[in-house]
Structure formats: structure tokens, C-alpha cells
């Protein structure tokens, strides 16, 4: 921010004999290139500074334009409800935590800019005015300029470290986007399955409500017994309780999805009815990938492992720069001197700071320890990924077997309930037995939905951990 001034000498009265205008102009230009401070206070919470979006309309366009290495491009149309894949892109576009992470990416970019700046030249000057009365000595002037060579020598390593650091941050951000997208996708599937369960329970509730109303009339007319009415009322209230529990779960899931997308949750979210991954017996067990297949090229698919690899390379460059800073700090320059006798001299100047006590051993030790820590973190991340995927595959396989068994049980229970209904109409069955079988059927049907929710959760978790989509895409 400073520029060398032109000094040609001083007269006996201490006035400049040169023209200071160029030096003054250079100083003004340097000052004009400086960044000025601008205040940017936080917005008040009640003025909309909470990061919430009022609707999906402003997010859908941004979501359709997203290009992500792990997310397939989807045209987002919120007019007819959103699919789980659309929910994933909406979350990437508007999630408040992701917006904060993208803002933090600017710090790494600023570090790259800082690493590429050359060290400033150092200017020095001194004026010695003779004070003895009657002396013929003139005012002595010393002017020097120097530059730090060590800063230039380490610039390449520091710039390489900063550039790799930016790429590492970008991959880390992309991995965070993938996790948020999968969380939104899972919540959308959860809402969809809860809607299906609510539809099932609502139909059962409507049927039992009509039965209770009919039986109350029949009891008043002494055509039916109080036992029949009591059994129907018990079954009806059990269905009402199930409906209330499912509605509460559905509202909680919808609020969670709204928060992931960055909405305030005041507007209802409509989810399109799309095929559920691994739903039905038509999908064979071979549809699941093997552990070996998931581990193959894991380092190329998982963006966090790629980011850690670049971060490790960045730390390697920092270690190299720290080692270079062990060497003596050398500044070279030129001095122009006029002594009190009026003699003008011009010559080179060298300043060397000998590393007698501080040989930068502290910075080198910290850089090497950080490198070892990053290596251990990379190895731990790979180990945990393998262990987690093995556990998820085992649990997913077992859950799908249980789902298949529950579906067979529901089929058998439905046949039993139909037989009891016909027998009851013919007065050949006990009413309590019929409603007990009916309640058991509804419980099993809800258990199927709950198990399917668990299967989808495990499948999405396996996708998230492996960095690969293997469930059907819903576009």
C-alpha cells in the first residue's frame, strides 16, 4: 500500500530539492486500492431474517437448475405435488444450513487469494540533521528498499495448499448437500407411506362407524345385543386411536420436510403417490448390491473421501511450506545514502535472520501432526463406511424377509375375517371373535406399512453411506 518516494537530497535549510509530486501521487493510488470497511449488521428476527421461505414457488426454479455429481437432474413442478426426488433438489436449493455452509466456502476462497499475494516490499528511511553550531555538515539522508525472499520461496507451496483446500471444501459441501437431499427424500417417502396408512385406517374407521351406528339402532329395536354393540365400539375406538397416532406422525414428518426445504411449515406439503423402493415381492433379493460392489470405487463415489484426499494433499503442501520456512529469512534490497559530508552512495543491502533458537520447529511439528491426524481420519472414515454398510445390508435383508412374511400373514388374516363375516351374518360365529380378528387384521396391515417404512429408511441410509443411488428414481 506504499510506494517508494523519490529523494534527490536536502539543502542546508532542510528543504527537499526533488519534486515530491510523483511520490504523493503513488501514495494516493495505493491508498485508493485499499478495501474500505462497510458495516453489515444482522437483520432483526421479526423482519424476515430467519432464512425461511414462504412457499415453494421461489425455490422450484433454482432446484431445477442444480447440477450435482450424485443427484440426477429433475424438472421440479410443485403444482401437482412434489415427488421424493423433487424434495431432494428443493432441499439442496433452499436448506438454511446449506446456505450457511456455502457462505463459509468464501473463507477458503479468500485464503486462496491471500496465498497468491506476493510479500510487500519494505521501505526504510532516516534523516540525520546536524545540530552543532556553525557546522558545515549537511543533513544526512538514508533511503532503502528490500523484499523478503522467503515469502516468495514459500508462495508456490502455500498457493497449492490453498487451492487444494478450496477443492476439498467444495467436495465437503457437495457431500453435505447429498446428505441433506437424502434426508428430504426419506421424509417425503415417509409422508407418502403415512398417507397410505391413513387412507387404510380412515376407510376402516368409516366402516366401523357405520356398523356402530347401525348396531345402536338395532339395540334400541332389540334386534341386536349390547355385547355386539360393545365389541363394535371397542374396535371403532381402536381404529380412531390408530388414526390419531398416524396423523400426529404425518404432521411431524411434514414439518421436518418443510424445515429441511427451508419453509416455515405453515402451508401443507402435497406428496405425489409414486412407487416405493423395494415395495412388493416382485423385487428379488438380488436387487440389493453386495458389500464388495459397494466398496468398489468407494473413494471415487463418496465425495467426503475425495475431499479428505484433497485436504490431505493440501496439508502435504503446508508441511512443505513449513519446512521451507526453517531456512534463514533473507531480505535483499538497495540503499541510497547521503552522509553529512554530502557524499552520495548507492549499494545493495542484505538482511539475514539466523534461525538460532526458532527454527520453525513448532510450525513443522503442528503441520506434520495435522497431516497424521488427517490420514487417521481418512482411514477411520473408510473403516466406518464398510462396517456401516455391512450392518445396513444385513438389516435390510432381514427386514425385507419380515415384510414378505407380514404380507402373507395379512392375506391369510383377510381370508379369515371374510369367513368370520359370512359366518356372523349366518349367525354361526361369535361377534367378539369377529371383531378381534378384524382388529388383528388392521394391526397387521399397519405393521406392514411400518415395516416398509423401515425398509425404505434402511435403503436410503445405505445409498447415503455408499454415495450411490440404487433405488428406483421417481421423476
Order of alpha helices (4+ residues) and beta strands (2+ residues): alpha-alpha-alpha-alpha-beta-beta-alpha-alpha-alpha-alpha-alpha-alpha-beta-beta-alpha-alpha
